[in-house]
Protein backbone atom coordinates (compact mmCIF):
# COMPACT_ATOMS: atom_id res chain seq x y z
CA UNK A 1 0.00 0.00 0.00
CA UNK A 2 2.82 2.39 0.84
CA UNK A 3 4.55 1.63 -2.45
CA UNK A 4 1.43 2.63 -4.36
CA UNK A 5 1.16 5.93 -2.49
CA UNK A 6 4.82 6.77 -3.07
CA UNK A 7 4.51 5.85 -6.74
CA UNK A 8 1.38 8.00 -7.06
CA UNK A 9 3.10 10.97 -5.42
CA UNK A 10 6.10 10.60 -7.76
CA UNK A 11 3.90 10.42 -10.85
CA UNK A 12 1.88 13.46 -9.77
CA UNK A 13 4.98 15.49 -9.05
CA UNK A 14 6.41 14.53 -12.47
CA UNK A 15 3.20 15.59 -14.23
CA UNK A 16 3.05 18.86 -12.31
CA UNK A 17 6.67 19.62 -13.09
CA UNK A 18 6.13 18.93 -16.81
CA UNK A 19 3.19 21.34 -16.93
CA UNK A 20 5.03 24.00 -14.98
CA UNK A 21 7.80 24.30 -17.59
CA UNK A 22 5.54 25.12 -20.55
CA UNK A 23 6.52 27.75 -23.09
CA UNK A 24 5.00 31.20 -22.72
CA UNK A 25 1.94 32.25 -24.73
CA UNK A 26 2.75 33.04 -28.35
CA UNK A 27 1.83 36.36 -29.92
CA UNK A 28 -0.66 34.79 -32.33
CA UNK A 29 -2.51 32.97 -29.57
CA UNK A 30 -2.55 36.14 -27.46
CA UNK A 31 -4.04 38.11 -30.37
CA UNK A 32 -6.68 35.42 -30.90
CA UNK A 33 -7.49 35.51 -27.19
CA UNK A 34 -7.73 39.32 -27.24
CA UNK A 35 -10.02 39.14 -30.27
CA UNK A 36 -12.31 36.63 -28.54
CA UNK A 37 -12.35 38.73 -25.37
CA UNK A 38 -13.22 41.86 -27.34
CA UNK A 39 -16.05 40.01 -29.10
CA UNK A 40 -17.33 38.67 -25.75
CA UNK A 41 -17.28 42.13 -24.16
CA UNK A 42 -19.12 43.59 -27.15
CA UNK A 43 -21.82 40.90 -26.99
CA UNK A 44 -22.13 41.23 -23.21
CA UNK A 45 -22.40 45.02 -23.43
CA UNK A 46 -25.07 44.73 -26.13
CA UNK A 47 -27.12 42.24 -24.12
CA UNK A 48 -26.84 44.39 -20.98
CA UNK A 49 -27.93 47.48 -22.93
CA UNK A 50 -30.91 45.61 -24.38
CA UNK A 51 -31.94 44.36 -20.94
CA UNK A 52 -31.60 47.86 -19.48
CA UNK A 53 -33.66 49.35 -22.34
CA UNK A 54 -36.42 46.78 -21.82
CA UNK A 55 -36.55 47.63 -18.12
CA UNK A 56 -36.57 51.38 -18.81
CA UNK A 57 -39.34 51.04 -21.40
CA UNK A 58 -41.40 49.09 -18.87
CA UNK A 59 -40.90 51.74 -16.19
CA UNK A 60 -41.67 54.65 -18.54
CA UNK A 61 -44.80 52.93 -19.87
CA UNK A 62 -46.11 52.36 -16.36
CA UNK A 63 -45.33 55.95 -15.36
CA UNK A 64 -47.10 57.35 -18.42
CA UNK A 65 -50.10 55.10 -17.83
CA UNK A 66 -50.30 56.17 -14.18
CA UNK A 67 -49.96 59.84 -15.14
CA UNK A 68 -52.79 59.52 -17.67
CA UNK A 69 -54.99 57.88 -15.02
CA UNK A 70 -54.26 60.67 -12.52
CA UNK A 71 -54.98 63.38 -15.09
CA UNK A 72 -58.20 61.65 -16.16
CA UNK A 73 -59.55 61.38 -12.61
CA UNK A 74 -58.30 64.73 -11.34
CA UNK A 75 -60.99 67.42 -11.00
CA UNK A 76 -58.43 70.13 -11.66
CA UNK A 77 -57.53 68.80 -15.08
CA UNK A 78 -60.89 69.69 -16.68
CA UNK A 79 -61.71 73.37 -17.07
CA UNK A 80 -65.28 74.40 -16.21
CA UNK A 81 -67.81 74.79 -19.02
CA UNK A 82 -67.85 78.43 -20.16
CA UNK A 83 -71.17 80.35 -19.94
CA UNK A 84 -73.21 80.87 -23.09
CA UNK A 85 -72.64 84.20 -24.78
CA UNK A 86 -75.52 86.68 -24.84
CA UNK A 87 -77.51 87.08 -28.03
CA UNK A 88 -76.16 89.79 -30.33
CA UNK A 89 -78.28 92.87 -30.93
CA UNK A 90 -79.55 92.94 -34.49
CA UNK A 91 -80.18 96.29 -36.17
CA UNK A 92 -82.68 96.18 -39.03
CA UNK A 93 -81.91 98.02 -42.27
CA UNK A 94 -83.73 101.29 -43.08
CA UNK A 95 -84.75 100.09 -46.53
CA UNK A 96 -88.51 100.53 -47.11
CA UNK A 97 -88.81 98.99 -50.60
CA UNK A 98 -91.13 96.03 -50.87
CA UNK A 99 -89.70 92.60 -51.31
CA UNK A 100 -90.32 91.11 -54.78
CA UNK A 101 -88.91 88.73 -57.34
CA UNK A 102 -85.49 89.52 -58.79
CA UNK A 103 -86.27 88.25 -62.31
CA UNK A 104 -89.51 89.45 -63.94
CA UNK A 105 -91.25 87.32 -66.54
SEROLO-577810 format. One record per atom (N, C-alpha, C, CB): residue number from 0; residue in three letters; x, y, z; atom name. Coordinates in pm, 1 decimal, padded with zeros to 6 digits. Glycine has a CB too. Layout:
// SEROLO-577810
 torro tordo        u        v        w kekol
   NUM   ALA        X        Y        Z    CA
...
This chain:
// SEROLO-577810
 torro tordo        u        v        w kekol
     0   UNK  00083.6 -00118.7  00000.0     N
     0   UNK  00000.0  00000.0  00000.0    CA
     0   UNK  00087.5  00124.3  00000.0     C
     0   UNK -00094.8  00000.2  00121.1    CB
     1   UNK  00194.6  00123.2  00077.7     N
     1   UNK  00282.2  00239.5  00084.2    CA
     1   UNK  00354.0  00260.4 -00047.0     C
     1   UNK  00382.8  00224.6  00196.9    CB
     2   UNK  00387.3  00151.0 -00116.3     N
     2   UNK  00455.1  00163.3 -00244.6    CA
     2   UNK  00364.8  00233.6 -00345.7     C
     2   UNK  00497.1  00024.8 -00297.0    CB
     3   UNK  00237.9  00201.1 -00343.0     N
     3   UNK  00142.7  00263.3 -00435.7    CA
     3   UNK  00128.9  00413.3 -00408.8     C
     3   UNK  00005.3  00195.1 -00424.5    CB
     4   UNK  00127.4  00451.0 -00283.4     N
     4   UNK  00115.9  00593.2 -00249.0    CA
     4   UNK  00240.5  00669.0 -00290.9     C
     4   UNK  00091.8  00610.9 -00098.4    CB
     5   UNK  00356.6  00610.7 -00269.0     N
     5   UNK  00481.8  00677.4 -00306.9    CA
     5   UNK  00490.2  00687.9 -00458.2     C
     5   UNK  00604.7  00601.1 -00251.0    CB
     6   UNK  00451.2  00583.3 -00528.0     N
     6   UNK  00451.1  00585.5 -00673.7    CA
     6   UNK  00353.4  00690.6 -00726.3     C
     6   UNK  00415.2  00447.1 -00729.2    CB
     7   UNK  00239.0  00700.9 -00665.6     N
     7   UNK  00138.0  00800.1 -00705.7    CA
     7   UNK  00189.8  00942.8 -00683.0     C
     7   UNK  00006.0  00778.1 -00627.0    CB
     8   UNK  00255.1  00964.6 -00571.9     N
     8   UNK  00310.4  01097.3 -00542.3    CA
     8   UNK  00420.0  01131.6 -00641.7     C
     8   UNK  00365.4  01103.3 -00398.0    CB
     9   UNK  00502.8  01035.7 -00678.3     N
     9   UNK  00610.0  01060.0 -00775.8    CA
     9   UNK  00552.8  01092.3 -00913.4     C
     9   UNK  00703.1  00937.8 -00785.0    CB
    10   UNK  00451.6  01018.6 -00954.0     N
    10   UNK  00390.0  01042.1 -01085.4    CA
    10   UNK  00323.4  01180.5 -01088.1     C
    10   UNK  00285.4  00930.7 -01117.9    CB
    11   UNK  00253.7  01214.7 -00982.5     N
    11   UNK  00187.7  01345.9 -00977.4    CA
    11   UNK  00289.4  01459.4 -00978.4     C
    11   UNK  00099.5  01356.3 -00852.6    CB
    12   UNK  00396.2  01444.1 -00905.9     N
    12   UNK  00498.3  01549.3 -00905.2    CA
    12   UNK  00565.0  01561.7 -01041.6     C
    12   UNK  00603.8  01521.0 -00797.6    CB
    13   UNK  00584.0  01450.0 -01111.9     N
    13   UNK  00640.5  01452.9 -01246.8    CA
    13   UNK  00546.3  01525.3 -01343.2     C
    13   UNK  00668.3  01309.6 -01296.6    CB
    14   UNK  00418.8  01494.1 -01335.8     N
    14   UNK  00320.0  01558.7 -01423.3    CA
    14   UNK  00312.0  01708.1 -01394.3     C
    14   UNK  00181.0  01493.8 -01405.7    CB
    15   UNK  00312.4  01744.1 -01268.3     N
    15   UNK  00305.0  01886.2 -01231.0    CA
    15   UNK  00429.4  01959.7 -01278.4     C
    15   UNK  00288.8  01902.1 -01078.0    CB
    16   UNK  00543.9  01895.7 -01264.8     N
    16   UNK  00667.2  01962.3 -01308.8    CA
    16   UNK  00671.4  01977.9 -01459.5     C
    16   UNK  00789.6  01884.5 -01261.8    CB
    17   UNK  00617.3  01881.2 -01534.7     N
    17   UNK  00613.0  01892.8 -01680.5    CA
    17   UNK  00523.5  02009.8 -01724.3     C
    17   UNK  00562.6  01761.1 -01742.9    CB
    18   UNK  00409.8  02024.0 -01657.9     N
    18   UNK  00318.8  02133.6 -01693.3    CA
    18   UNK  00370.3  02269.3 -01646.9     C
    18   UNK  00181.8  02108.5 -01633.7    CB
    19   UNK  00453.8  02272.8 -01548.9     N
    19   UNK  00503.0  02400.3 -01498.3    CA
    19   UNK  00610.8  02461.1 -01587.6     C
    19   UNK  00556.9  02382.4 -01358.5    CB
    20   UNK  00674.2  02379.6 -01672.2     N
    20   UNK  00780.0  02430.5 -01759.4    CA
    20   UNK  00731.5  02452.1 -01902.6     C
    20   UNK  00897.8  02334.7 -01759.3    CB
    21   UNK  00607.3  02486.7 -01921.2     N
    21   UNK  00554.3  02512.2 -02054.9    CA
    21   UNK  00610.9  02641.7 -02109.8     C
    21   UNK  00400.8  02517.7 -02052.7    CB
    22   UNK  00608.7  02651.6 -02243.6     N
    22   UNK  00651.6  02775.3 -02308.9    CA
    22   UNK  00548.9  02884.4 -02283.3     C
    22   UNK  00671.6  02754.0 -02461.1    CB
    23   UNK  00592.5  03009.3 -02294.7     N
    23   UNK  00500.1  03120.2 -02272.5    CA
    23   UNK  00401.5  03129.8 -02390.0     C
    23   UNK  00578.1  03254.1 -02254.9    CB
    24   UNK  00299.2  03209.5 -02373.6     N
    24   UNK  00194.1  03224.8 -02472.8    CA
    24   UNK  00250.6  03295.7 -02594.7     C
    24   UNK  00073.7  03302.4 -02414.8    CB
    25   UNK  00222.9  03242.7 -02712.3     N
    25   UNK  00274.5  03304.4 -02835.0    CA
    25   UNK  00193.3  03428.7 -02867.3     C
    25   UNK  00270.5  03204.4 -02953.7    CB
    26   UNK  00249.2  03510.4 -02955.6     N
    26   UNK  00183.4  03636.1 -02991.8    CA
    26   UNK  00054.3  03609.6 -03068.1     C
    26   UNK  00277.2  03723.8 -03075.7    CB
    27   UNK  00053.4  03510.4 -03153.9     N
    27   UNK -00066.1  03478.5 -03233.2    CA
    27   UNK -00179.7  03430.9 -03142.0     C
    27   UNK -00033.6  03370.1 -03339.7    CB
    28   UNK -00146.3  03345.4 -03046.3     N
    28   UNK -00251.2  03296.9 -02957.2    CA
    28   UNK -00302.4  03408.8 -02866.5     C
    28   UNK -00199.3  03179.9 -02872.7    CB
    29   UNK -00213.1  03500.1 -02827.7     N
    29   UNK -00255.1  03613.9 -02745.6    CA
    29   UNK -00348.0  03705.5 -02824.4     C
    29   UNK -00132.6  03692.7 -02695.6    CB
    30   UNK -00317.2  03726.7 -02953.1     N
    30   UNK -00404.3  03810.6 -03037.0    CA
    30   UNK -00540.3  03745.0 -03055.6     C
    30   UNK -00339.1  03836.5 -03174.4    CB
    31   UNK -00540.0  03613.4 -03075.1     N
    31   UNK -00667.9  03542.0 -03089.6    CA
    31   UNK -00749.2  03551.7 -02960.6     C
    31   UNK -00643.9  03393.2 -03126.6    CB
    32   UNK -00680.0  03538.8 -02847.4     N
    32   UNK -00748.9  03551.0 -02719.1    CA
    32   UNK -00804.9  03691.5 -02700.1     C
    32   UNK -00654.1  03516.1 -02604.1    CB
    33   UNK -00725.2  03793.5 -02734.6     N
    33   UNK -00773.0  03931.8 -02724.3    CA
    33   UNK -00893.5  03956.3 -02814.2     C
    33   UNK -00661.0  04029.4 -02760.2    CB
    34   UNK -00890.0  03898.3 -02933.5     N
    34   UNK -01002.0  03914.3 -03026.9    CA
    34   UNK -01129.3  03850.7 -02970.9     C
    34   UNK -00967.5  03851.9 -03163.7    CB
    35   UNK -01114.8  03730.8 -02913.4     N
    35   UNK -01231.0  03663.5 -02854.5    CA
    35   UNK -01284.4  03740.5 -02734.1     C
    35   UNK -01194.4  03520.4 -02813.0    CB
    36   UNK -01191.8  03794.6 -02653.2     N
    36   UNK -01234.7  03872.8 -02536.7    CA
    36   UNK -01307.1  03999.6 -02579.6     C
    36   UNK -01114.3  03908.6 -02448.6    CB
    37   UNK -01257.1  04064.1 -02683.5     N
    37   UNK -01321.7  04185.9 -02733.6    CA
    37   UNK -01461.6  04154.6 -02786.0     C
    37   UNK -01236.4  04250.9 -02844.7    CB
    38   UNK -01474.7  04042.4 -02858.2     N
    38   UNK -01605.2  04001.0 -02910.2    CA
    38   UNK -01700.7  03969.4 -02795.2     C
    38   UNK -01590.4  03878.1 -03002.9    CB
    39   UNK -01650.0  03901.3 -02691.2     N
    39   UNK -01733.2  03867.5 -02575.5    CA
    39   UNK -01780.4  03992.9 -02503.9     C
    39   UNK -01656.2  03777.6 -02478.3    CB
    40   UNK -01689.4  04087.9 -02483.2     N
    40   UNK -01727.6  04212.6 -02416.2    CA
    40   UNK -01832.8  04288.0 -02495.7     C
    40   UNK -01605.3  04301.5 -02394.7    CB
    41   UNK -01815.9  04289.6 -02629.3     N
    41   UNK -01912.4  04359.4 -02714.7    CA
    41   UNK -02049.9  04293.6 -02704.4     C
    41   UNK -01864.3  04360.5 -02861.7    CB
    42   UNK -02053.8  04160.5 -02709.6     N
    42   UNK -02181.7  04089.8 -02698.5    CA
    42   UNK -02243.7  04110.3 -02560.7     C
    42   UNK -02162.6  03939.8 -02725.9    CB
    43   UNK -02161.7  04105.6 -02456.6     N
    43   UNK -02212.8  04123.3 -02320.6    CA
    43   UNK -02266.8  04264.9 -02301.1     C
    43   UNK -02102.4  04093.6 -02217.3    CB
    44   UNK -02194.5  04363.7 -02353.6     N
    44   UNK -02240.0  04502.3 -02343.3    CA
    44   UNK -02372.4  04520.4 -02416.4     C
    44   UNK -02134.2  04598.5 -02400.0    CB
    45   UNK -02382.9  04461.7 -02536.1     N
    45   UNK -02506.8  04472.9 -02613.5    CA
    45   UNK -02623.8  04409.1 -02538.5     C
    45   UNK -02490.0  04406.8 -02751.6    CB
    46   UNK -02602.5  04290.9 -02483.0     N
    46   UNK -02712.2  04224.0 -02412.5    CA
    46   UNK -02751.1  04301.0 -02286.5     C
    46   UNK -02672.6  04079.9 -02376.2    CB
    47   UNK -02652.3  04358.4 -02217.0     N
    47   UNK -02683.5  04438.9 -02097.8    CA
    47   UNK -02761.2  04564.6 -02136.3     C
    47   UNK -02553.9  04477.5 -02022.9    CB
    48   UNK -02722.0  04628.2 -02246.7     N
    48   UNK -02793.2  04747.6 -02292.5    CA
    48   UNK -02936.6  04714.4 -02331.2     C
    48   UNK -02720.4  04811.0 -02411.2    CB
    49   UNK -02956.0  04601.2 -02398.8     N
    49   UNK -03091.5  04561.3 -02437.6    CA
    49   UNK -03177.0  04532.7 -02314.1     C
    49   UNK -03087.0  04437.1 -02529.1    CB
    50   UNK -03119.4  04465.7 -02216.7     N
    50   UNK -03194.3  04435.7 -02093.9    CA
    50   UNK -03229.6  04564.6 -02019.6     C
    50   UNK -03112.5  04341.9 -02001.9    CB
    51   UNK -03134.0  04658.5 -02015.3     N
    51   UNK -03160.1  04786.3 -01948.2    CA
    51   UNK -03268.4  04864.1 -02022.3     C
    51   UNK -03030.9  04870.4 -01938.9    CB
    52   UNK -03264.2  04863.8 -02156.0     N
    52   UNK -03365.5  04935.4 -02233.7    CA
    52   UNK -03504.3  04874.6 -02212.5     C
    52   UNK -03329.4  04933.6 -02383.0    CB
    53   UNK -03513.0  04742.3 -02207.0     N
    53   UNK -03642.4  04678.4 -02182.1    CA
    53   UNK -03697.4  04719.8 -02046.0     C
    53   UNK -03629.4  04525.1 -02189.8    CB
    54   UNK -03611.1  04724.3 -01946.9     N
    54   UNK -03654.9  04763.5 -01812.0    CA
    54   UNK -03698.1  04910.1 -01809.6     C
    54   UNK -03541.8  04739.8 -01709.1    CB
    55   UNK -03623.8  04995.7 -01877.6     N
    55   UNK -03656.7  05138.1 -01880.9    CA
    55   UNK -03788.2  05160.2 -01954.2     C
    55   UNK -03543.9  05218.5 -01948.2    CB
    56   UNK -03809.1  05089.8 -02065.3     N
    56   UNK -03934.5  05103.6 -02140.2    CA
    56   UNK -04052.0  05061.7 -02052.4     C
    56   UNK -03930.9  05018.6 -02270.2    CB
    57   UNK -04034.4  04954.0 -01978.1     N
    57   UNK -04140.4  04908.9 -01887.5    CA
    57   UNK -04173.0  05014.6 -01781.8     C
    57   UNK -04099.3  04778.1 -01819.3    CB
    58   UNK -04070.4  05073.1 -01722.8     N
    58   UNK -04090.3  05174.1 -01619.1    CA
    58   UNK -04157.9  05297.8 -01676.8     C
    58   UNK -03956.3  05212.3 -01554.4    CB
    59   UNK -04110.2  05344.6 -01793.1     N
    59   UNK -04167.4  05464.9 -01854.4    CA
    59   UNK -04312.3  05441.4 -01893.5     C
    59   UNK -04085.7  05507.1 -01977.4    CB
    60   UNK -04341.8  05322.9 -01950.2     N
    60   UNK -04480.1  05293.0 -01986.5    CA
    60   UNK -04571.2  05295.9 -01864.7     C
    60   UNK -04488.7  05156.9 -02054.8    CB
    61   UNK -04525.8  05237.1 -01756.0     N
    61   UNK -04610.8  05235.8 -01636.5    CA
    61   UNK -04627.7  05376.3 -01579.1     C
    61   UNK -04551.8  05142.4 -01529.8    CB
    62   UNK -04521.2  05456.9 -01585.2     N
    62   UNK -04532.8  05595.0 -01536.0    CA
    62   UNK -04629.3  05676.6 -01621.9     C
    62   UNK -04394.7  05662.8 -01533.9    CB
    63   UNK -04619.4  05661.1 -01754.1     N
    63   UNK -04710.2  05735.2 -01842.3    CA
    63   UNK -04855.0  05690.7 -01823.8     C
    63   UNK -04668.5  05717.2 -01988.6    CB
    64   UNK -04874.4  05560.4 -01806.2     N
    64   UNK -05010.1  05510.2 -01783.1    CA
    64   UNK -05066.2  05565.8 -01652.2     C
    64   UNK -05011.0  05355.9 -01780.3    CB
    65   UNK -04986.2  05564.2 -01548.9     N
    65   UNK -05030.5  05617.0 -01418.5    CA
    65   UNK -05059.5  05766.2 -01427.5     C
    65   UNK -04923.8  05590.7 -01309.9    CB
    66   UNK -04973.9  05839.4 -01499.3     N
    66   UNK -04995.7  05983.9 -01513.8    CA
    66   UNK -05126.5  06012.1 -01587.2     C
    66   UNK -04877.9  06049.0 -01588.9    CB
    67   UNK -05154.3  05933.8 -01692.3     N
    67   UNK -05279.1  05952.0 -01766.7    CA
    67   UNK -05399.5  05922.0 -01677.5     C
    67   UNK -05281.3  05861.5 -01891.8    CB
    68   UNK -05389.0  05820.2 -01592.5     N
    68   UNK -05498.9  05788.4 -01501.9    CA
    68   UNK -05521.2  05900.8 -01401.5     C
    68   UNK -05471.3  05657.1 -01428.7    CB
    69   UNK -05413.8  05958.6 -01349.6     N
    69   UNK -05426.4  06067.1 -01252.3    CA
    69   UNK -05488.3  06189.4 -01318.4     C
    69   UNK -05288.8  06102.7 -01191.5    CB
    70   UNK -05443.2  06221.2 -01438.3     N
    70   UNK -05497.5  06338.0 -01509.1    CA
    70   UNK -05645.1  06316.8 -01541.4     C
    70   UNK -05417.9  06365.0 -01639.0    CB
    71   UNK -05681.4  06194.8 -01579.9     N
    71   UNK -05819.6  06165.3 -01615.7    CA
    71   UNK -05913.1  06178.0 -01495.7     C
    71   UNK -05829.6  06025.6 -01674.7    CB
    72   UNK -05868.4  06136.1 -01379.0     N
    72   UNK -05955.0  06137.9 -01261.1    CA
    72   UNK -05943.1  06266.5 -01180.1     C
    72   UNK -05923.2  06020.4 -01173.0    CB
    73   UNK -05849.5  06351.6 -01211.5     N
    73   UNK -05829.7  06473.3 -01134.1    CA
    73   UNK -05935.4  06577.4 -01169.3     C
    73   UNK -05689.4  06529.7 -01158.0    CB
    74   UNK -05998.4  06640.2 -01069.5     N
    74   UNK -06099.3  06742.4 -01099.5    CA
    74   UNK -06035.6  06871.8 -01148.9     C
    74   UNK -06184.4  06770.7 -00975.8    CB
    75   UNK -05910.5  06890.7 -01123.3     N
    75   UNK -05843.4  07013.5 -01165.8    CA
    75   UNK -05811.0  07009.2 -01314.0     C
    75   UNK -05715.6  07035.5 -01084.9    CB
    76   UNK -05797.9  06891.2 -01370.9     N
    76   UNK -05752.8  06879.8 -01508.1    CA
    76   UNK -05856.0  06929.1 -01609.7     C
    76   UNK -05717.4  06737.5 -01537.1    CB
    77   UNK -05985.2  06925.1 -01575.5     N
    77   UNK -06088.9  06969.3 -01668.0    CA
    77   UNK -06131.4  07111.7 -01634.4     C
    77   UNK -06210.2  06874.2 -01663.5    CB
    78   UNK -06123.8  07200.6 -01733.4     N
    78   UNK -06171.2  07336.6 -01706.6    CA
    78   UNK -06324.1  07339.2 -01700.4     C
    78   UNK -06119.9  07434.5 -01815.2    CB
    79   UNK -06380.8  07434.0 -01628.6     N
    79   UNK -06528.1  07440.4 -01621.5    CA
    79   UNK -06586.7  07481.2 -01757.1     C
    79   UNK -06573.4  07540.9 -01511.2    CB
    80   UNK -06712.4  07445.0 -01777.2     N
    80   UNK -06780.8  07479.5 -01902.0    CA
    80   UNK -06804.8  07630.1 -01902.9     C
    80   UNK -06916.0  07400.4 -01917.3    CB
    81   UNK -06766.8  07698.0 -02011.5     N
    81   UNK -06785.5  07843.4 -02015.6    CA
    81   UNK -06934.4  07878.2 -02030.1     C
    81   UNK -06704.1  07905.1 -02132.5    CB
    82   UNK -06974.7  07995.7 -01981.1     N
    82   UNK -07117.1  08035.4 -01994.5    CA
    82   UNK -07148.9  08067.8 -02140.1     C
    82   UNK -07149.7  08158.8 -01903.9    CB
    83   UNK -07278.2  08055.5 -02172.6     N
    83   UNK -07320.6  08086.8 -02308.5    CA
    83   UNK -07310.2  08236.9 -02331.0     C
    83   UNK -07465.1  08037.1 -02334.6    CB
    84   UNK -07270.8  08276.7 -02449.8     N
    84   UNK -07264.1  08419.7 -02477.7    CA
    84   UNK -07405.5  08476.9 -02494.7     C
    84   UNK -07178.9  08446.4 -02604.4    CB
    85   UNK -07419.3  08605.2 -02469.4     N
    85   UNK -07551.8  08668.2 -02484.3    CA
    85   UNK -07582.5  08685.2 -02634.4     C
    85   UNK -07556.8  08808.0 -02409.9    CB
    86   UNK -07709.2  08694.7 -02663.4     N
    86   UNK -07751.2  08707.8 -02803.0    CA
    86   UNK -07708.4  08845.1 -02856.2     C
    86   UNK -07905.7  08688.9 -02816.7    CB
    87   UNK -07658.1  08849.8 -02978.6     N
    87   UNK -07615.7  08978.9 -03033.0    CA
    87   UNK -07736.7  09066.6 -03066.8     C
    87   UNK -07528.6  08958.1 -03158.5    CB
    88   UNK -07717.8  09195.6 -03056.8     N
    88   UNK -07827.9  09286.9 -03092.6    CA
    88   UNK -07826.2  09306.0 -03243.7     C
    88   UNK -07814.8  09425.9 -03018.0    CB
    89   UNK -07943.9  09285.3 -03304.0     N
    89   UNK -07955.1  09294.1 -03449.4    CA
    89   UNK -08021.4  09427.6 -03483.9     C
    89   UNK -08037.0  09173.0 -03507.9    CB
    90   UNK -07957.1  09503.3 -03569.1     N
    90   UNK -08018.1  09628.7 -03617.1    CA
    90   UNK -08073.5  09604.2 -03756.5     C
    90   UNK -07914.0  09747.1 -03618.2    CB
    91   UNK -08201.8  09641.1 -03775.3     N
    91   UNK -08268.1  09618.5 -03903.4    CA
    91   UNK -08232.6  09731.0 -04000.3     C
    91   UNK -08421.9  09608.7 -03885.0    CB
    92   UNK -08225.3  09698.8 -04128.3     N
    92   UNK -08191.4  09802.1 -04226.9    CA
    92   UNK -08305.9  09903.7 -04241.8     C
    92   UNK -08159.7  09737.1 -04363.7    CB
    93   UNK -08274.7  10022.0 -04289.2     N
    93   UNK -08373.1  10129.0 -04307.7    CA
    93   UNK -08439.8  10123.3 -04445.0     C
    93   UNK -08306.7  10264.3 -04288.9    CB
    94   UNK -08419.6  10020.5 -04518.4     N
    94   UNK -08474.7  10009.3 -04653.1    CA
    94   UNK -08625.5  09985.8 -04644.3     C
    94   UNK -08405.4  09894.4 -04732.2    CB
    95   UNK -08704.6  10064.1 -04717.6     N
    95   UNK -08851.3  10053.1 -04710.7    CA
    95   UNK -08910.8  09999.9 -04841.3     C
    95   UNK -08912.9  10189.7 -04677.8    CB
    96   UNK -08830.1  09951.8 -04934.2     N
    96   UNK -08881.4  09898.7 -05060.4    CA
    96   UNK -08943.3  09763.1 -05035.9     C
    96   UNK -08769.8  09889.0 -05166.8    CB
    97   UNK -09048.9  09731.4 -05108.1     N
    97   UNK -09113.5  09603.1 -05087.1    CA
    97   UNK -09026.8  09489.4 -05144.2     C
    97   UNK -09253.7  09602.6 -05152.0    CB
    98   UNK -09043.9  09377.1 -05087.7     N
    98   UNK -08970.2  09259.5 -05131.1    CA
    98   UNK -09043.4  09198.2 -05250.6     C
    98   UNK -08955.2  09156.1 -05014.6    CB
    99   UNK -08970.4  09168.2 -05356.6     N
    99   UNK -09031.9  09110.8 -05477.6    CA
    99   UNK -08934.3  09022.5 -05549.0     C
    99   UNK -09081.2  09220.3 -05571.9    CB
   100   UNK -08981.1  08960.3 -05659.5     N
   100   UNK -08891.4  08872.9 -05733.8    CA
   100   UNK -08779.0  08951.4 -05801.3     C
   100   UNK -08969.6  08794.1 -05837.9    CB
   101   UNK -08664.4  08885.5 -05817.2     N
   101   UNK -08549.5  08952.4 -05879.2    CA
   101   UNK -08565.5  08951.5 -06030.3     C
   101   UNK -08416.3  08883.8 -05838.4    CB
   102   UNK -08609.7  08836.7 -06085.5     N
   102   UNK -08627.1  08824.9 -06230.5    CA
   102   UNK -08776.0  08834.9 -06261.4     C
   102   UNK -08567.0  08690.0 -06284.9    CB
   103   UNK -08811.2  08927.4 -06355.2     N
   103   UNK -08950.8  08944.7 -06394.0    CA
   103   UNK -08975.2  08868.6 -06523.7     C
   103   UNK -08986.6  09095.7 -06410.3    CB
   104   UNK -09087.6  08806.2 -06533.2     N
   104   UNK -09125.1  08731.7 -06654.0    CA
   104   UNK -09171.6  08819.1 -06763.6     C
   104   UNK -09230.5  08633.4 -06624.1    CB
